[in-house]
Amino acid sequence: MSQIISHCTADSLANAAQLLSNGSLVAFPTETVYGLGADANNADAVARIYQVKGRPADHPLIVHIAGMEDMDQWAEEIPNYAIALARDFWPGPMTLVLKRNERAKDFITGGQESVGLRVPAHAIALGLLAAFKNLGGTGIAAPSANRFGQVSPTTAKAVEDEIHDYLLPTDLILDGGQALVGVESTIIDCTQSAPVILRPGAITQQMIEESTGLLVEQTRDETIRVSGSLENHYAPNARVVLGALAEAGEGFIALASISTPKGAIRLASPKTVEDYARVLYLALREADAQGLSKIAVIEPEGDGLAIAIRDRLLRASRGR
């Protein structure tokens, strides 16, 4: 069984980087959710990510890099607006999909001609990436550290609950506390003349347009596959029903300003949209921990991060 490291010192991060270089898997915290990492150049190690997650082989992975200066390790023909986005929002909850170069092999891209890159905004993730770079590593491939299609983990305990049965003794889980953002990164297609949002997140359309001076294209290329984009994703075992008040004995998630129906089991009472994103996956997991069969959810209104929350909840409501 894998080991959990709760106090991540420079030495423990150097050891984790060495394990990655040796072909082991390391689960690590980011500001969005926990990732399950492998050396992005090691086909065998990356294959173990797919095995542990039960993930379809044509589903691409995001490569986490130490800084924007490493973009050209993986991508070519990088447009100026992608550089602007990287400068403004990295480290941060944003993934840029770029034209791949020869380093980005099919086992990373799912056979596509593009690659997703991200610089996470978490001290442990950045420390791990820096230590890995010191050993000659160029990037860590890391989807969310959960079984495919399930609720993404935002704590180390959730990672352990999800995948410890599938990890080896040489694999590692780094504990960095609860993820601050709580929903996955915004994915932006930067292979066209203007940016296209492929998955909404904390970096919003307005932020992208202000950064680039370009209008976000509303027509996406449906042939591009990205993480977390299947119709039914992020789903707990319990059935998720949107826009409904909970009956007695059912789970209930809504902003704190909405009172709990009589007899319902309150799973989360976030005060703000940011709080809502942060606690959403914890609340869905808590429903399963309590063995609930149904969760009624009142979604947050508005744009920005609320769009990302509604996107995740819509997919969760479609079940498995």
N, C-alpha and C positions, 0 to 999 in steps of 0.2 A: 504494500500500500504506500502511496505517496506521502511525503512529509509536508507539513504546513510550517512555514517560517513566519512568526508573528512580529518579530523585531528585525526589520530589514536594515541591517548595517551595510556599510560599504563592502565588508568582507562577504556577507551573505549574498549581496548582489553580484559580486565577482564570482562566487561559487555558482550562482544560478546561471550566469552567462557562460561559465565553463560547461555546465550541464547541457545548455542549448548547443554549444559547439560540439559536444559529444553525441548529439542526436536525441537527447531527452526532451520531454515536454515540460514547460514551465507555465503555470497559470499565474497571471499577474493582474493587479488592479489598474484600471484607467479611470478617468473622470466620468466615463459613460457607464460601462459595465466591465466585468472581469473578462479578460481574454485568455484563450488557451494557445500558448505560443510555441513555435518551433522555428529553427533556422530556416529562413525562407529559401535558402539555396540547397537544402537537403531534402531530396525527393522522398526518401524513406521516412524521415521525421515528419514531413508534411502529411504523408500517407497515414501516419498514426493519428494525426488530428482528425482526419476523416473517419478513421476507425473508431476512435473514442467517442466522437460526436454522433456517429451513425449518419453522416452527412453525404448527400449525393455527390459523386465525383465531379460533376460538371458545374458545381456551385463554387464560384471564385472566392479566394481569400483576400483579406486586406493585409498589406505589408506595412508594418509599423517601422518607421525610420527615426533616427536620432535627431534630425533637424532638416529644414528645408534644403540645406546645401546637399543633401543626399538624394534629392529627387531624381537627378540624372543618373544615379546608379541603377534605376529601375525603369525610367521613362525617357522618351525622346519627343522632339517637336512640342515642347511644353509651351502653351500659349501665354502671352503676357498677362491675361486676366487670371490664369491659374497661379502665376507668381504673385500677383496682387493678393489673391485669396490666402495663399500660404503665408505671406508676410503679415497679413492682418489677423489671421485666425489660428495659426499654429504657434505653439502647441495649443490644441483645442479639439472640440468635438466635431471635426470635419474630415471627411475622406474625399480625396480628389481622384477621379478616374481619368487616367491619362493614356496616351498611346504607349504601349510597352516597348522596351528594347529587348535585346537578346538575352539579358539576364532573367527576365520575367518569363519563366517557362510555363508550359501548359498546365503543370500540376499546381501552379499558383493562380493562373488566370481562368481556369476552367475551359481552356482552349480558345479563349477570346483574344482579340488583338489589343486589349486594354488591360491596365493594372490599376488597382486601388491602393493609394498611399495615404498614410496618416501619421502625424506626430502627436501623441497623446499628451494631455496636460495633467500628469500625475507624477509626483516626485519619484515614486518607486519605479514606475514604467520608464521614465526618462533615465533614471539611474541604471536600470537594467539595460536599456538600449545603448547607453554610453559605455558600460562595461563590456557589452557584446561587441561594440564597434572597436574597442581597444584590442579585442582578440581577433580582429579582422572580419567580424560579421558585418553584413551590409543591410540586414533587415530581419525583423521577426514577423513571420506570418501568424496572425492571431484572429480567429473568429471568436465569438462569445463562448465562454467556457461552460457550455451546457449541452445536453443531448439535442439533436437537431429538431427544430420546431417548437421546443419547449420554452418556458419563460427564462429570459436571460438572467444570470446571477449578478447581483450588485453587492454581495459580501463573499468573503472567503468560505464561510460556512455553507452558503448556497452552492458554491463550486464543489465543495466536498460532498454535499448531499447528492448533487447531480451525477458526478463522474468518478468518485473515488474508486468505485468497483472496476473501472476501466483503465486506471492508471497503474504504472509500474513503480516499484520501490525507488527507482532512479529519477522518477518525475517529481516535480516540486509545485507547491502552491504558496505563493507569496501573499501574505495578509496585509492589506493596506487600508482596512476599515471599509465603511460603506461608501459606495460610489456617489459622487456629489451631484452629477447630472441625472443619472438613472435611466435614461433611454439612449439608444445607440446613436452614433454620429450621423450627421447630415452627409449623404453621399451626393456628390456633384459630378456630373459628366462634363469633363473638360476636353472632350475630343472633337467638339463642334466649334462653330464660330462664336457661339455664346453659351454661357453655362446653363445646364439643365439639372434640376433636382430629381434624383432617382430615388432617394429616401429622405423624408423630412426629419429634422432633428433640431438641436439647439441653435445652430447657425441658420438663420431664417432667410427667406427670399429677400426681404428688405435689406438685411445685412449684406447679402451677396451683391445686390444691385448697387448699394452704396460703395462697396469695396471696389467693384470692377467698372462702374460707370456703364454697365450693360444691363439690358432687360433680360431677366431669366426667361429662357424659352419654355413654353408650356407644353410643347409636343416632344415627348421623350422617345428615344429609340428603343422600341420594345424588344429588340434582339439582344440588348445588353442585360446580362444577368448580374445582379448584385446581391450581397448578403441581406438576409431578412426581408426579402421582397415577395416571398410566396404568399398566395391568397390567405392561407391559414398558417400563422406563425405566432409565436409568443403566447401560445395557448396553455392555460393550466388544465388540470384534469376536470375541474369544475366547469360547468357551462356558463359562459359570460353573456349576459343580456344587457344591451345598451338602452339608455333612456327610460329605464323602468325603476320603480321603487321596489325595494325588497319586501318579500313576505316574511312572516315569522320563520326563523330558523335558516334563512338565507343570508349570504354575505352581502355587504353593502359598501360601495366605495363612492364617495362624493366629496366635494369641497366642504369645509367645516361649516359654511353658512347654510348648508342643507341638513336639516335634522334627520336623525335616524328613525325610520319607520318602526312602529311598535313590534318588538320581538325579533327584529333583524339583528344580525351580528355585524357590528361596524368593524371593517377591516382597515380603513384609513380615513382620516379627516384632515386632508391637507388644507392649509390656509391660503396658499398661493398656487399658481400654475407651476412654478418652479418646484415647490414642495410636492405637488401632484406627480410630476415626472420622477422625482427622487424616490418616492415611496411606492410607486405603482407596482413594480415587479415584486417587491417585498410583500405587498398586500395580496397579490395573486397567489404567491407561494404560501402565504399564511392560510388562505382558503383551503388549499390542498392539505396543509398540515393539520387543519381541523376537520378534514374529511367532508367539507361542504360539497353539495352537488350543484349549487347554482350561486352565481354572483351577479347582483344587479349593480349597474354602474351608471352614474350620471356624469357624463363627460364634461370637461371644461369647454367653455365657448371662446370664440375669438381666434386670432391668427397667431403667428409666431410659434412658440413652443407648444401651444395647445393643438396645433395641427399635427405635430409629431405624436402627441399623446393619443389623439383620436385615431391616427393611422395605426398605432400599435393595438389599440383596443378593438378596432374594426377587425383586424386580422385574428386577434385572440377570440373574438366572438364567433368566428367561423369554425372554431374547434380544431381538432386534429384531422 
